[in-house]
Amino acid sequence: MKNHVRDLRMQYGLSQDALAEKVGVSRQTIISLEKGKYNPSIMLAFKLARVFRCQIEDLFIYEEENT
């Protein structure tokens, strides 16, 4: 899933470690999220949205799968 985590993290001047600590995950989780290799739980998505003061829909880009 594509997202704006890296852009917002940099805009807020946060390191990957600092963001990970704020939302209670490992730095590796933040790295995977930023690379689009990890889809967050709904709880993590809400925590990230709260940190960045935005809606979840502003943070993550849902792309429907072709079936």
PDB file of N, CA, C and O in Angstrom, chain B, residues numbered from 101:
ATOM      1  N   MET B 101       0.841  -1.175   0.000  1.00  0.00           N
ATOM      2  CA  MET B 101       0.000   0.000   0.000  1.00  0.00           C
ATOM      3  C   MET B 101       0.886   1.238   0.000  1.00  0.00           C
ATOM      4  O   MET B 101       1.808   1.356   0.807  1.00  0.00           O
ATOM      5  N   LYS B 102       0.603   2.137  -0.893  1.00  0.00           N
ATOM      6  CA  LYS B 102       1.370   3.378  -0.938  1.00  0.00           C
ATOM      7  C   LYS B 102       0.928   4.288   0.200  1.00  0.00           C
ATOM      8  O   LYS B 102      -0.207   4.218   0.674  1.00  0.00           O
ATOM      9  N   ASN B 103       1.852   5.144   0.627  1.00  0.00           N
ATOM     10  CA  ASN B 103       1.526   6.044   1.729  1.00  0.00           C
ATOM     11  C   ASN B 103       2.423   7.274   1.698  1.00  0.00           C
ATOM     12  O   ASN B 103       3.364   7.362   0.909  1.00  0.00           O
ATOM     13  N   HIS B 104       2.110   8.210   2.568  1.00  0.00           N
ATOM     14  CA  HIS B 104       2.867   9.461   2.676  1.00  0.00           C
ATOM     15  C   HIS B 104       3.640   9.539   3.992  1.00  0.00           C
ATOM     16  O   HIS B 104       3.987  10.628   4.448  1.00  0.00           O
ATOM     17  N   VAL B 105       3.908   8.384   4.598  1.00  0.00           N
ATOM     18  CA  VAL B 105       4.562   8.356   5.915  1.00  0.00           C
ATOM     19  C   VAL B 105       5.927   9.030   5.865  1.00  0.00           C
ATOM     20  O   VAL B 105       6.229   9.880   6.701  1.00  0.00           O
ATOM     21  N   ARG B 106       6.744   8.662   4.904  1.00  0.00           N
ATOM     22  CA  ARG B 106       8.100   9.235   4.834  1.00  0.00           C
ATOM     23  C   ARG B 106       8.051  10.752   4.647  1.00  0.00           C
ATOM     24  O   ARG B 106       8.762  11.494   5.325  1.00  0.00           O
ATOM     25  N   ASP B 107       7.206  11.202   3.721  1.00  0.00           N
ATOM     26  CA  ASP B 107       7.096  12.641   3.450  1.00  0.00           C
ATOM     27  C   ASP B 107       6.678  13.412   4.704  1.00  0.00           C
ATOM     28  O   ASP B 107       7.268  14.439   5.041  1.00  0.00           O
ATOM     29  N   LEU B 108       5.660  12.906   5.382  1.00  0.00           N
ATOM     30  CA  LEU B 108       5.178  13.591   6.582  1.00  0.00           C
ATOM     31  C   LEU B 108       6.192  13.504   7.723  1.00  0.00           C
ATOM     32  O   LEU B 108       6.375  14.461   8.475  1.00  0.00           O
ATOM     33  N   ARG B 109       6.847  12.353   7.843  1.00  0.00           N
ATOM     34  CA  ARG B 109       7.870  12.207   8.885  1.00  0.00           C
ATOM     35  C   ARG B 109       8.970  13.240   8.694  1.00  0.00           C
ATOM     36  O   ARG B 109       9.414  13.865   9.658  1.00  0.00           O
ATOM     37  N   MET B 110       9.405  13.420   7.464  1.00  0.00           N
ATOM     38  CA  MET B 110      10.456  14.390   7.188  1.00  0.00           C
ATOM     39  C   MET B 110       9.941  15.818   7.393  1.00  0.00           C
ATOM     40  O   MET B 110      10.663  16.670   7.910  1.00  0.00           O
ATOM     41  N   GLN B 111       8.712  16.074   6.992  1.00  0.00           N
ATOM     42  CA  GLN B 111       8.103  17.391   7.169  1.00  0.00           C
ATOM     43  C   GLN B 111       8.030  17.750   8.660  1.00  0.00           C
ATOM     44  O   GLN B 111       8.217  18.907   9.034  1.00  0.00           O
ATOM     45  N   TYR B 112       7.762  16.765   9.490  1.00  0.00           N
ATOM     46  CA  TYR B 112       7.677  16.983  10.935  1.00  0.00           C
ATOM     47  C   TYR B 112       9.037  16.917  11.622  1.00  0.00           C
ATOM     48  O   TYR B 112       9.132  17.125  12.831  1.00  0.00           O
ATOM     49  N   GLY B 113      10.098  16.625  10.852  1.00  0.00           N
ATOM     50  CA  GLY B 113      11.444  16.584  11.401  1.00  0.00           C
ATOM     51  C   GLY B 113      11.685  15.412  12.342  1.00  0.00           C
ATOM     52  O   GLY B 113      12.453  15.521  13.298  1.00  0.00           O
ATOM     53  N   LEU B 114      11.025  14.293  12.066  1.00  0.00           N
ATOM     54  CA  LEU B 114      11.174  13.115  12.919  1.00  0.00           C
ATOM     55  C   LEU B 114      12.093  12.089  12.272  1.00  0.00           C
ATOM     56  O   LEU B 114      12.053  11.884  11.059  1.00  0.00           O
ATOM     57  N   SER B 115      12.905  11.459  13.074  1.00  0.00           N
ATOM     58  CA  SER B 115      13.692  10.324  12.586  1.00  0.00           C
ATOM     59  C   SER B 115      12.788   9.099  12.577  1.00  0.00           C
ATOM     60  O   SER B 115      11.707   9.114  13.165  1.00  0.00           O
ATOM     61  N   GLN B 116      13.228   8.050  11.915  1.00  0.00           N
ATOM     62  CA  GLN B 116      12.460   6.810  11.933  1.00  0.00           C
ATOM     63  C   GLN B 116      12.351   6.285  13.359  1.00  0.00           C
ATOM     64  O   GLN B 116      11.299   5.786  13.760  1.00  0.00           O
ATOM     65  N   ASP B 117      13.429   6.394  14.121  1.00  0.00           N
ATOM     66  CA  ASP B 117      13.419   5.965  15.524  1.00  0.00           C
ATOM     67  C   ASP B 117      12.398   6.747  16.337  1.00  0.00           C
ATOM     68  O   ASP B 117      11.639   6.160  17.109  1.00  0.00           O
ATOM     69  N   ALA B 118      12.373   8.073  16.171  1.00  0.00           N
ATOM     70  CA  ALA B 118      11.463   8.922  16.934  1.00  0.00           C
ATOM     71  C   ALA B 118      10.007   8.600  16.603  1.00  0.00           C
ATOM     72  O   ALA B 118       9.168   8.522  17.501  1.00  0.00           O
ATOM     73  N   LEU B 119       9.706   8.415  15.322  1.00  0.00           N
ATOM     74  CA  LEU B 119       8.344   8.078  14.929  1.00  0.00           C
ATOM     75  C   LEU B 119       7.953   6.707  15.478  1.00  0.00           C
ATOM     76  O   LEU B 119       6.845   6.525  15.983  1.00  0.00           O
ATOM     77  N   ALA B 120       8.860   5.758  15.376  1.00  0.00           N
ATOM     78  CA  ALA B 120       8.598   4.414  15.899  1.00  0.00           C
ATOM     79  C   ALA B 120       8.270   4.468  17.387  1.00  0.00           C
ATOM     80  O   ALA B 120       7.341   3.804  17.847  1.00  0.00           O
ATOM     81  N   GLU B 121       9.023   5.248  18.128  1.00  0.00           N
ATOM     82  CA  GLU B 121       8.788   5.373  19.563  1.00  0.00           C
ATOM     83  C   GLU B 121       7.423   6.011  19.845  1.00  0.00           C
ATOM     84  O   GLU B 121       6.712   5.579  20.752  1.00  0.00           O
ATOM     85  N   LYS B 122       7.062   7.029  19.077  1.00  0.00           N
ATOM     86  CA  LYS B 122       5.782   7.718  19.281  1.00  0.00           C
ATOM     87  C   LYS B 122       4.586   6.793  19.077  1.00  0.00           C
ATOM     88  O   LYS B 122       3.569   6.926  19.759  1.00  0.00           O
ATOM     89  N   VAL B 123       4.709   5.861  18.142  1.00  0.00           N
ATOM     90  CA  VAL B 123       3.568   4.986  17.832  1.00  0.00           C
ATOM     91  C   VAL B 123       3.726   3.569  18.383  1.00  0.00           C
ATOM     92  O   VAL B 123       2.850   2.728  18.184  1.00  0.00           O
ATOM     93  N   GLY B 124       4.827   3.300  19.069  1.00  0.00           N
ATOM     94  CA  GLY B 124       5.002   2.021  19.749  1.00  0.00           C
ATOM     95  C   GLY B 124       5.344   0.837  18.872  1.00  0.00           C
ATOM     96  O   GLY B 124       4.889  -0.280  19.118  1.00  0.00           O
ATOM     97  N   VAL B 125       6.153   1.080  17.838  1.00  0.00           N
ATOM     98  CA  VAL B 125       6.616  -0.009  16.972  1.00  0.00           C
ATOM     99  C   VAL B 125       8.132   0.086  16.819  1.00  0.00           C
ATOM    100  O   VAL B 125       8.756   1.020  17.323  1.00  0.00           O
ATOM    101  N   SER B 126       8.715  -0.875  16.129  1.00  0.00           N
ATOM    102  CA  SER B 126      10.155  -0.845  15.896  1.00  0.00           C
ATOM    103  C   SER B 126      10.485   0.062  14.713  1.00  0.00           C
ATOM    104  O   SER B 126       9.625   0.370  13.888  1.00  0.00           O
ATOM    105  N   ARG B 127      11.745   0.482  14.648  1.00  0.00           N
ATOM    106  CA  ARG B 127      12.200   1.284  13.510  1.00  0.00           C
ATOM    107  C   ARG B 127      12.053   0.476  12.221  1.00  0.00           C
ATOM    108  O   ARG B 127      11.758   1.036  11.166  1.00  0.00           O
ATOM    109  N   GLN B 128      12.257  -0.836  12.308  1.00  0.00           N
ATOM    110  CA  GLN B 128      12.136  -1.711  11.142  1.00  0.00           C
ATOM    111  C   GLN B 128      10.714  -1.677  10.578  1.00  0.00           C
ATOM    112  O   GLN B 128      10.522  -1.752   9.364  1.00  0.00           O
ATOM    113  N   THR B 129       9.720  -1.565  11.460  1.00  0.00           N
ATOM    114  CA  THR B 129       8.330  -1.460  11.009  1.00  0.00           C
ATOM    115  C   THR B 129       8.126  -0.173  10.223  1.00  0.00           C
ATOM    116  O   THR B 129       7.462  -0.175   9.187  1.00  0.00           O
ATOM    117  N   ILE B 130       8.696   0.927  10.712  1.00  0.00           N
ATOM    118  CA  ILE B 130       8.585   2.210  10.010  1.00  0.00           C
ATOM    119  C   ILE B 130       9.270   2.124   8.652  1.00  0.00           C
ATOM    120  O   ILE B 130       8.739   2.618   7.658  1.00  0.00           O
ATOM    121  N   ILE B 131      10.430   1.509   8.604  1.00  0.00           N
ATOM    122  CA  ILE B 131      11.152   1.339   7.331  1.00  0.00           C
ATOM    123  C   ILE B 131      10.297   0.554   6.337  1.00  0.00           C
ATOM    124  O   ILE B 131      10.146   0.965   5.186  1.00  0.00           O
ATOM    125  N   SER B 132       9.738  -0.570   6.779  1.00  0.00           N
ATOM    126  CA  SER B 132       8.906  -1.401   5.908  1.00  0.00           C
ATOM    127  C   SER B 132       7.662  -0.650   5.452  1.00  0.00           C
ATOM    128  O   SER B 132       7.244  -0.769   4.300  1.00  0.00           O
ATOM    129  N   LEU B 133       7.081   0.114   6.348  1.00  0.00           N
ATOM    130  CA  LEU B 133       5.903   0.917   6.021  1.00  0.00           C
ATOM    131  C   LEU B 133       6.239   1.933   4.935  1.00  0.00           C
ATOM    132  O   LEU B 133       5.517   2.061   3.946  1.00  0.00           O
ATOM    133  N   GLU B 134       7.338   2.649   5.129  1.00  0.00           N
ATOM    134  CA  GLU B 134       7.738   3.674   4.162  1.00  0.00           C
ATOM    135  C   GLU B 134       8.039   3.087   2.791  1.00  0.00           C
ATOM    136  O   GLU B 134       7.827   3.751   1.776  1.00  0.00           O
ATOM    137  N   LYS B 135       8.527   1.857   2.747  1.00  0.00           N
ATOM    138  CA  LYS B 135       8.843   1.202   1.481  1.00  0.00           C
ATOM    139  C   LYS B 135       7.617   0.552   0.845  1.00  0.00           C
ATOM    140  O   LYS B 135       7.694   0.017  -0.260  1.00  0.00           O
ATOM    141  N   GLY B 136       6.476   0.601   1.555  1.00  0.00           N
ATOM    142  CA  GLY B 136       5.261   0.000   1.034  1.00  0.00           C
ATOM    143  C   GLY B 136       5.238  -1.507   1.141  1.00  0.00           C
ATOM    144  O   GLY B 136       4.449  -2.163   0.461  1.00  0.00           O
ATOM    145  N   LYS B 137       6.098  -2.075   1.992  1.00  0.00           N
ATOM    146  CA  LYS B 137       6.176  -3.526   2.143  1.00  0.00           C
ATOM    147  C   LYS B 137       5.371  -4.037   3.332  1.00  0.00           C
ATOM    148  O   LYS B 137       5.329  -5.240   3.588  1.00  0.00           O
ATOM    149  N   TYR B 138       4.737  -3.126   4.053  1.00  0.00           N
ATOM    150  CA  TYR B 138       3.983  -3.503   5.249  1.00  0.00           C
ATOM    151  C   TYR B 138       2.697  -2.705   5.303  1.00  0.00           C
ATOM    152  O   TYR B 138       2.715  -1.478   5.199  1.00  0.00           O
ATOM    153  N   ASN B 139       1.584  -3.398   5.465  1.00  0.00           N
ATOM    154  CA  ASN B 139       0.295  -2.737   5.637  1.00  0.00           C
ATOM    155  C   ASN B 139       0.014  -2.667   7.134  1.00  0.00           C
ATOM    156  O   ASN B 139      -0.017  -3.698   7.806  1.00  0.00           O
ATOM    157  N   PRO B 140      -0.190  -1.473   7.656  1.00  0.00           N
ATOM    158  CA  PRO B 140      -0.353  -1.334   9.099  1.00  0.00           C
ATOM    159  C   PRO B 140      -1.699  -1.846   9.591  1.00  0.00           C
ATOM    160  O   PRO B 140      -2.670  -1.920   8.838  1.00  0.00           O
ATOM    161  N   SER B 141      -1.732  -2.197  10.867  1.00  0.00           N
ATOM    162  CA  SER B 141      -3.012  -2.514  11.500  1.00  0.00           C
ATOM    163  C   SER B 141      -3.815  -1.224  11.570  1.00  0.00           C
ATOM    164  O   SER B 141      -3.267  -0.134  11.409  1.00  0.00           O
ATOM    165  N   ILE B 142      -5.093  -1.349  11.806  1.00  0.00           N
ATOM    166  CA  ILE B 142      -5.934  -0.153  11.913  1.00  0.00           C
ATOM    167  C   ILE B 142      -5.491   0.696  13.102  1.00  0.00           C
ATOM    168  O   ILE B 142      -5.556   1.924  13.040  1.00  0.00           O
ATOM    169  N   MET B 143      -5.044   0.060  14.179  1.00  0.00           N
ATOM    170  CA  MET B 143      -4.586   0.798  15.352  1.00  0.00           C
ATOM    171  C   MET B 143      -3.337   1.617  15.024  1.00  0.00           C
ATOM    172  O   MET B 143      -3.233   2.779  15.417  1.00  0.00           O
ATOM    173  N   LEU B 144      -2.397   1.016  14.309  1.00  0.00           N
ATOM    174  CA  LEU B 144      -1.181   1.735  13.929  1.00  0.00           C
ATOM    175  C   LEU B 144      -1.520   2.878  12.975  1.00  0.00           C
ATOM    176  O   LEU B 144      -0.953   3.966  13.078  1.00  0.00           O
ATOM    177  N   ALA B 145      -2.436   2.631  12.056  1.00  0.00           N
ATOM    178  CA  ALA B 145      -2.847   3.688  11.122  1.00  0.00           C
ATOM    179  C   ALA B 145      -3.435   4.878  11.883  1.00  0.00           C
ATOM    180  O   ALA B 145      -3.132   6.028  11.563  1.00  0.00           O
ATOM    181  N   PHE B 146      -4.270   4.612  12.881  1.00  0.00           N
ATOM    182  CA  PHE B 146      -4.840   5.696  13.687  1.00  0.00           C
ATOM    183  C   PHE B 146      -3.758   6.439  14.459  1.00  0.00           C
ATOM    184  O   PHE B 146      -3.793   7.666  14.545  1.00  0.00           O
ATOM    185  N   LYS B 147      -2.798   5.713  15.022  1.00  0.00           N
ATOM    186  CA  LYS B 147      -1.711   6.350  15.780  1.00  0.00           C
ATOM    187  C   LYS B 147      -0.878   7.253  14.877  1.00  0.00           C
ATOM    188  O   LYS B 147      -0.523   8.367  15.262  1.00  0.00           O
ATOM    189  N   LEU B 148      -0.571   6.772  13.684  1.00  0.00           N
ATOM    190  CA  LEU B 148       0.202   7.581  12.740  1.00  0.00           C
ATOM    191  C   LEU B 148      -0.573   8.826  12.330  1.00  0.00           C
ATOM    192  O   LEU B 148      -0.012   9.920  12.272  1.00  0.00           O
ATOM    193  N   ALA B 149      -1.851   8.661  12.049  1.00  0.00           N
ATOM    194  CA  ALA B 149      -2.682   9.805  11.671  1.00  0.00           C
ATOM    195  C   ALA B 149      -2.731  10.831  12.805  1.00  0.00           C
ATOM    196  O   ALA B 149      -2.732  12.036  12.553  1.00  0.00           O
ATOM    197  N   ARG B 150      -2.771  10.363  14.032  1.00  0.00           N
ATOM    198  CA  ARG B 150      -2.806  11.274  15.173  1.00  0.00           C
ATOM    199  C   ARG B 150      -1.487  12.048  15.274  1.00  0.00           C
ATOM    200  O   ARG B 150      -1.491  13.255  15.517  1.00  0.00           O
ATOM    201  N   VAL B 151      -0.368  11.355  15.089  1.00  0.00           N
ATOM    202  CA  VAL B 151       0.943  12.016  15.144  1.00  0.00           C
ATOM    203  C   VAL B 151       1.026  13.110  14.080  1.00  0.00           C
ATOM    204  O   VAL B 151       1.519  14.207  14.343  1.00  0.00           O
ATOM    205  N   PHE B 152       0.542  12.802  12.884  1.00  0.00           N
ATOM    206  CA  PHE B 152       0.653  13.738  11.767  1.00  0.00           C
ATOM    207  C   PHE B 152      -0.558  14.667  11.640  1.00  0.00           C
ATOM    208  O   PHE B 152      -0.646  15.454  10.698  1.00  0.00           O
ATOM    209  N   ARG B 153      -1.480  14.572  12.584  1.00  0.00           N
ATOM    210  CA  ARG B 153      -2.666  15.433  12.611  1.00  0.00           C
ATOM    211  C   ARG B 153      -3.394  15.446  11.272  1.00  0.00           C
ATOM    212  O   ARG B 153      -3.670  16.500  10.700  1.00  0.00           O
ATOM    213  N   CYS B 154      -3.695  14.237  10.790  1.00  0.00           N
ATOM    214  CA  CYS B 154      -4.412  14.109   9.525  1.00  0.00           C
ATOM    215  C   CYS B 154      -5.369  12.929   9.608  1.00  0.00           C
ATOM    216  O   CYS B 154      -5.401  12.210  10.607  1.00  0.00           O
ATOM    217  N   GLN B 155      -6.135  12.741   8.564  1.00  0.00           N
ATOM    218  CA  GLN B 155      -7.025  11.596   8.456  1.00  0.00           C
ATOM    219  C   GLN B 155      -6.238  10.412   7.897  1.00  0.00           C
ATOM    220  O   GLN B 155      -5.264  10.592   7.166  1.00  0.00           O
ATOM    221  N   ILE B 156      -6.667   9.212   8.244  1.00  0.00           N
ATOM    222  CA  ILE B 156      -6.008   8.011   7.715  1.00  0.00           C
ATOM    223  C   ILE B 156      -5.995   8.050   6.186  1.00  0.00           C
ATOM    224  O   ILE B 156      -5.008   7.666   5.559  1.00  0.00           O
ATOM    225  N   GLU B 157      -7.096   8.516   5.591  1.00  0.00           N
ATOM    226  CA  GLU B 157      -7.193   8.571   4.129  1.00  0.00           C
ATOM    227  C   GLU B 157      -6.182   9.526   3.512  1.00  0.00           C
ATOM    228  O   GLU B 157      -5.834   9.391   2.339  1.00  0.00           O
ATOM    229  N   ASP B 158      -5.706  10.499   4.302  1.00  0.00           N
ATOM    230  CA  ASP B 158      -4.698  11.433   3.811  1.00  0.00           C
ATOM    231  C   ASP B 158      -3.303  10.823   3.881  1.00  0.00           C
ATOM    232  O   ASP B 158      -2.377  11.289   3.217  1.00  0.00           O
ATOM    233  N   LEU B 159      -3.165   9.791   4.679  1.00  0.00           N
ATOM    234  CA  LEU B 159      -1.867   9.173   4.930  1.00  0.00           C
ATOM    235  C   LEU B 159      -1.619   7.963   4.037  1.00  0.00           C
ATOM    236  O   LEU B 159      -0.505   7.745   3.561  1.00  0.00           O
ATOM    237  N   PHE B 160      -2.671   7.182   3.817  1.00  0.00           N
ATOM    238  CA  PHE B 160      -2.544   5.943   3.046  1.00  0.00           C
ATOM    239  C   PHE B 160      -3.366   6.010   1.774  1.00  0.00           C
ATOM    240  O   PHE B 160      -4.459   6.577   1.757  1.00  0.00           O
ATOM    241  N   ILE B 161      -2.832   5.424   0.705  1.00  0.00           N
ATOM    242  CA  ILE B 161      -3.474   5.444  -0.596  1.00  0.00           C
ATOM    243  C   ILE B 161      -3.946   4.023  -0.895  1.00  0.00           C
ATOM    244  O   ILE B 161      -3.143   3.125  -1.149  1.00  0.00           O
ATOM    245  N   TYR B 162      -5.258   3.842  -0.860  1.00  0.00           N
ATOM    246  CA  TYR B 162      -5.826   2.530  -1.119  1.00  0.00           C
ATOM    247  C   TYR B 162      -5.885   2.285  -2.615  1.00  0.00           C
ATOM    248  O   TYR B 162      -6.406   3.100  -3.376  1.00  0.00           O
ATOM    249  N   GLU B 163      -5.347   1.156  -3.018  1.00  0.00           N
ATOM    250  CA  GLU B 163      -5.392   0.762  -4.429  1.00  0.00           C
ATOM    251  C   GLU B 163      -6.090  -0.590  -4.505  1.00  0.00           C
ATOM    252  O   GLU B 163      -5.620  -1.579  -3.942  1.00  0.00           O
ATOM    253  N   GLU B 164      -7.201  -0.615  -5.199  1.00  0.00           N
ATOM    254  CA  GLU B 164      -7.949  -1.872  -5.306  1.00  0.00           C
ATOM    255  C   GLU B 164      -7.159  -2.884  -6.106  1.00  0.00           C
ATOM    256  O   GLU B 164      -6.463  -2.550  -7.065  1.00  0.00           O
ATOM    257  N   GLU B 165      -7.288  -4.146  -5.677  1.00  0.00           N
ATOM    258  CA  GLU B 165      -6.638  -5.235  -6.397  1.00  0.00           C
ATOM    259  C   GLU B 165      -7.497  -5.615  -7.589  1.00  0.00           C
ATOM    260  O   GLU B 165      -8.724  -5.649  -7.494  1.00  0.00           O
ATOM    261  N   ASN B 166      -6.858  -5.896  -8.698  1.00  0.00           N
ATOM    262  CA  ASN B 166      -7.590  -6.363  -9.877  1.00  0.00           C
ATOM    263  C   ASN B 166      -7.830  -7.850  -9.708  1.00  0.00           C
ATOM    264  O   ASN B 166      -6.902  -8.614  -9.442  1.00  0.00           O
ATOM    265  N   THR B 167      -9.080  -8.253  -9.864  1.00  0.00           N
ATOM    266  CA  THR B 167      -9.394  -9.683  -9.694  1.00  0.00           C
ATOM    267  C   THR B 167      -9.758 -10.328 -10.996  1.00  0.00           C
ATOM    268  O   THR B 167     -10.050 -11.523 -11.033  1.00  0.00           O
TER     269      THR B 167
END
